Amino acid sequence: MNSQSYLRLTVRCSFILSLLFLGGCLRGNMRPIASFNDALFRFSSSYREPSLSNQWLVALTNSQGKDKIEMINIRTRARIALPGINRADSQPISVSVSANGQRLALVRQRADQTELLIYRRSVGTLQLIELIPKGVPRRVSLDSSGRVLAVQVSRDGRWDVEVIRLKS
Amino acid sequence: MIINNFRKFVCLISLLGICSCTQQVTRLPSQFESRNQEEPALSGNGEKLAFIVDYQGRPSVELRDLRNGNVLPLRHLSRNQPHSSPSLSWNGRYIAVIAQRGVKRLVIIEDRLTGRSHQLPIPGERMPVRLSLSPDASQLALQIIDKGKWRIELFDLRGKIEPDLPSGTEFFNNSRAEN
C-alpha cells in the first residue's frame, strides 16, 4: 500500500468518524415539536408563563391588549374552553395545571387585590384561597393531583414560599 | 314558624359551608431560612419543592423534601448562576432550571438518579425565560424571547432522558437508599 492509499484511507476514516460523532450529538439534542409549535404560533404570537402536564399546556397569552389564560390539548392541538376563568376586570399573573387538566391554580390581579384561586374545570368554578396572615401572591405551582399547591407570597417586603394542602 | 325554621336551616348550612371552606386549607410550618424564596415548583407527587433562593445576590435553586424539610443535594446546580424557573418531574428525579454559561442562558436538566446533567443550549439568538417540565419528563415547554417577542415552544425529550413515571417512586427511593 503506497502513501496515497494511506492518505485516502485516513480521509475516509476521518469522514466516517465525523459522521458518527455528529450523529451522536444530534441524537442527544432535544427536538422541537414543530407541528405543535407552528399550531401554537398560529393561535397567538405571544405566549408566556407555560405550565405543562402530560396532555395539556396552559399559558398566558395576550389578545387585543388583554392578558388571558389559555389551555391547549397537546395531542389534538385544540384550544379548550375555560368558562368563567378570564374576566374583563382581572389580569392573570401566574397559572399552573394538574396532571389530568381538571384543576388550575392561578394568581390574578383584580382591582387593587391580588388573589390566589383554584379553578375546577368540570364545574367551571373558581375558589378563592385565603392567605393567612394576609400576603400578596405572585407565582403558583400545583402538584399533579391538584390538591397541593406552592405559592410565592410577599409579606413585609420579603418573598416567602408557602405550601397549601387542599382537602378536596 | 316554618319561616323561622327555614332561616335557622339556611344559617346552619351557611356556617357549615364557611367552616368547610376554611378547613380545606392547611399550611405546612415554615422550615425555610430567612432569605427571599421565589419561583416555587412542586414535583408531580407533591413531595418535593424546588425554589429560587437569593444567596448573597446569586439566585440559586434549592430542592427540599416536604416530608421532612431536608435540603436535597444537587450535584450540577451549585454553579452557573443566576438560576431561574425551576421545574420538577413526577418523583423529583429530574430538576430542570434556566442557568447561565458565559453570556448565554441555557436549560440544565439534572438527573438525580444517575447524577448526570443534560445541558440544552438554545440555538440562535433566542433567550430562554421560563420553562415547565411535563410530569413524566417526556416534554419541556420553553418560553423564549425571539426577536423581542415572547413565545412558547414545546420540545420532545423522549430518547434524551428516561421517563419519570408515578410507578417509578419505589424504584427511585430504593435506588437512592442504596446509594
HADDOCK unambig.tbl for C-alpha pairs under 7 A between the chains (distance, minus, plus):
assign (segid A and resid 28 and name CA) (segid B and resid 160 and name CA) 5.65 0.50 0.50
assign (segid A and resid 29 and name CA) (segid B and resid 160 and name CA) 6.99 0.50 0.50
assign (segid A and resid 30 and name CA) (segid B and resid 155 and name CA) 6.10 0.50 0.50
assign (segid A and resid 30 and name CA) (segid B and resid 156 and name CA) 5.90 0.50 0.50
assign (segid A and resid 30 and name CA) (segid B and resid 157 and name CA) 5.47 0.50 0.50
assign (segid A and resid 30 and name CA) (segid B and resid 160 and name CA) 6.67 0.50 0.50
assign (segid A and resid 31 and name CA) (segid B and resid 155 and name CA) 5.34 0.50 0.50
assign (segid A and resid 31 and name CA) (segid B and resid 156 and name CA) 5.20 0.50 0.50
assign (segid A and resid 31 and name CA) (segid B and resid 157 and name CA) 6.99 0.50 0.50
assign (segid A and resid 32 and name CA) (segid B and resid 154 and name CA) 5.88 0.50 0.50
assign (segid A and resid 32 and name CA) (segid B and resid 155 and name CA) 4.23 0.50 0.50
assign (segid A and resid 32 and name CA) (segid B and resid 156 and name CA) 6.12 0.50 0.50
assign (segid A and resid 33 and name CA) (segid B and resid 154 and name CA) 5.70 0.50 0.50
assign (segid A and resid 33 and name CA) (segid B and resid 155 and name CA) 5.46 0.50 0.50
assign (segid A and resid 33 and name CA) (segid B and resid 156 and name CA) 6.26 0.50 0.50
assign (segid A and resid 37 and name CA) (segid B and resid 153 and name CA) 5.51 0.50 0.50
assign (segid A and resid 37 and name CA) (segid B and resid 154 and name CA) 6.31 0.50 0.50
assign (segid A and resid 45 and name CA) (segid B and resid 151 and name CA) 6.50 0.50 0.50
assign (segid A and resid 46 and name CA) (segid B and resid 149 and name CA) 6.50 0.50 0.50
assign (segid A and resid 46 and name CA) (segid B and resid 150 and name CA) 5.19 0.50 0.50
assign (segid A and resid 46 and name CA) (segid B and resid 151 and name CA) 5.15 0.50 0.50
assign (segid A and resid 47 and name CA) (segid B and resid 150 and name CA) 5.87 0.50 0.50
assign (segid A and resid 47 and name CA) (segid B and resid 151 and name CA) 4.75 0.50 0.50
assign (segid A and resid 47 and name CA) (segid B and resid 152 and name CA) 5.68 0.50 0.50
assign (segid A and resid 48 and name CA) (segid B and resid 143 and name CA) 5.82 0.50 0.50
assign (segid A and resid 48 and name CA) (segid B and resid 150 and name CA) 6.23 0.50 0.50
assign (segid A and resid 48 and name CA) (segid B and resid 151 and name CA) 6.26 0.50 0.50
assign (segid A and resid 48 and name CA) (segid B and resid 152 and name CA) 6.36 0.50 0.50
assign (segid A and resid 49 and name CA) (segid B and resid 130 and name CA) 6.55 0.50 0.50
assign (segid A and resid 49 and name CA) (segid B and resid 143 and name CA) 6.93 0.50 0.50
assign (segid A and resid 50 and name CA) (segid B and resid 131 and name CA) 6.55 0.50 0.50
assign (segid A and resid 50 and name CA) (segid B and resid 132 and name CA) 6.10 0.50 0.50
assign (segid A and resid 50 and name CA) (segid B and resid 141 and name CA) 6.39 0.50 0.50
assign (segid A and resid 50 and name CA) (segid B and resid 143 and name CA) 6.80 0.50 0.50
assign (segid A and resid 51 and name CA) (segid B and resid 132 and name CA) 5.48 0.50 0.50
assign (segid A and resid 52 and name CA) (segid B and resid 132 and name CA) 5.71 0.50 0.50
assign (segid A and resid 52 and name CA) (segid B and resid 133 and name CA) 6.31 0.50 0.50
assign (segid A and resid 52 and name CA) (segid B and resid 134 and name CA) 5.13 0.50 0.50
assign (segid A and resid 52 and name CA) (segid B and resid 141 and name CA) 6.65 0.50 0.50
assign (segid A and resid 53 and name CA) (segid B and resid 134 and name CA) 4.95 0.50 0.50
assign (segid A and resid 53 and name CA) (segid B and resid 135 and name CA) 6.05 0.50 0.50
assign (segid A and resid 54 and name CA) (segid B and resid 134 and name CA) 5.44 0.50 0.50
assign (segid A and resid 54 and name CA) (segid B and resid 135 and name CA) 6.34 0.50 0.50
assign (segid A and resid 54 and name CA) (segid B and resid 136 and name CA) 6.80 0.50 0.50
assign (segid A and resid 139 and name CA) (segid B and resid 39 and name CA) 6.14 0.50 0.50
assign (segid A and resid 140 and name CA) (segid B and resid 40 and name CA) 6.76 0.50 0.50
assign (segid A and resid 141 and name CA) (segid B and resid 40 and name CA) 6.27 0.50 0.50
assign (segid A and resid 141 and name CA) (segid B and resid 41 and name CA) 5.34 0.50 0.50
assign (segid A and resid 141 and name CA) (segid B and resid 42 and name CA) 6.08 0.50 0.50
assign (segid A and resid 142 and name CA) (segid B and resid 42 and name CA) 6.51 0.50 0.50
assign (segid A and resid 143 and name CA) (segid B and resid 42 and name CA) 5.64 0.50 0.50
assign (segid A and resid 143 and name CA) (segid B and resid 43 and name CA) 6.17 0.50 0.50
assign (segid A and resid 143 and name CA) (segid B and resid 44 and name CA) 4.83 0.50 0.50
assign (segid A and resid 143 and name CA) (segid B and resid 45 and name CA) 6.22 0.50 0.50
assign (segid A and resid 143 and name CA) (segid B and resid 46 and name CA) 5.10 0.50 0.50
assign (segid A and resid 144 and name CA) (segid B and resid 44 and name CA) 4.50 0.50 0.50
assign (segid A and resid 144 and name CA) (segid B and resid 45 and name CA) 6.17 0.50 0.50
assign (segid A and resid 148 and name CA) (segid B and resid 46 and name CA) 6.19 0.50 0.50
assign (segid A and resid 150 and name CA) (segid B and resid 40 and name CA) 6.06 0.50 0.50
assign (segid A and resid 150 and name CA) (segid B and resid 41 and name CA) 6.95 0.50 0.50
assign (segid A and resid 150 and name CA) (segid B and resid 42 and name CA) 6.73 0.50 0.50
assign (segid A and resid 151 and name CA) (segid B and resid 40 and name CA) 6.42 0.50 0.50
assign (segid A and resid 152 and name CA) (segid B and resid 38 and name CA) 5.75 0.50 0.50
assign (segid A and resid 152 and name CA) (segid B and resid 39 and name CA) 6.45 0.50 0.50
assign (segid A and resid 152 and name CA) (segid B and resid 40 and name CA) 6.45 0.50 0.50
assign (segid A and resid 158 and name CA) (segid B and resid 36 and name CA) 5.97 0.50 0.50
assign (segid A and resid 159 and name CA) (segid B and resid 36 and name CA) 4.85 0.50 0.50
assign (segid A and resid 159 and name CA) (segid B and resid 37 and name CA) 5.44 0.50 0.50
assign (segid A and resid 159 and name CA) (segid B and resid 38 and name CA) 6.32 0.50 0.50
assign (segid A and resid 160 and name CA) (segid B and resid 36 and name CA) 6.12 0.50 0.50
assign (segid A and resid 160 and name CA) (segid B and resid 37 and name CA) 4.97 0.50 0.50
assign (segid A and resid 160 and name CA) (segid B and resid 38 and name CA) 6.72 0.50 0.50
assign (segid A and resid 161 and name CA) (segid B and resid 37 and name CA) 5.81 0.50 0.50
assign (segid A and resid 161 and name CA) (segid B and resid 38 and name CA) 6.53 0.50 0.50
assign (segid A and resid 161 and name CA) (segid B and resid 40 and name CA) 6.59 0.50 0.50
assign (segid A and resid 163 and name CA) (segid B and resid 27 and name CA) 5.91 0.50 0.50
assign (segid A and resid 163 and name CA) (segid B and resid 28 and name CA) 6.02 0.50 0.50
assign (segid A and resid 164 and name CA) (segid B and resid 25 and name CA) 6.08 0.50 0.50
assign (segid A and resid 164 and name CA) (segid B and resid 26 and name CA) 5.54 0.50 0.50
assign (segid A and resid 164 and name CA) (segid B and resid 27 and name CA) 4.87 0.50 0.50
assign (segid A and resid 164 and name CA) (segid B and resid 28 and name CA) 6.92 0.50 0.50
assign (segid A and resid 165 and name CA) (segid B and resid 25 and name CA) 5.63 0.50 0.50
assign (segid A and resid 165 and name CA) (segid B and resid 26 and name CA) 5.22 0.50 0.50
assign (segid A and resid 165 and name CA) (segid B and resid 27 and name CA) 6.59 0.50 0.50
assign (segid A and resid 166 and name CA) (segid B and resid 24 and name CA) 5.10 0.50 0.50
assign (segid A and resid 166 and name CA) (segid B and resid 25 and name CA) 4.99 0.50 0.50
assign (segid A and resid 166 and name CA) (segid B and resid 26 and name CA) 6.80 0.50 0.50
assign (segid A and resid 167 and name CA) (segid B and resid 24 and name CA) 4.62 0.50 0.50
assign (segid A and resid 167 and name CA) (segid B and resid 25 and name CA) 6.63 0.50 0.50
assign (segid A and resid 168 and name CA) (segid B and resid 24 and name CA) 6.71 0.50 0.50
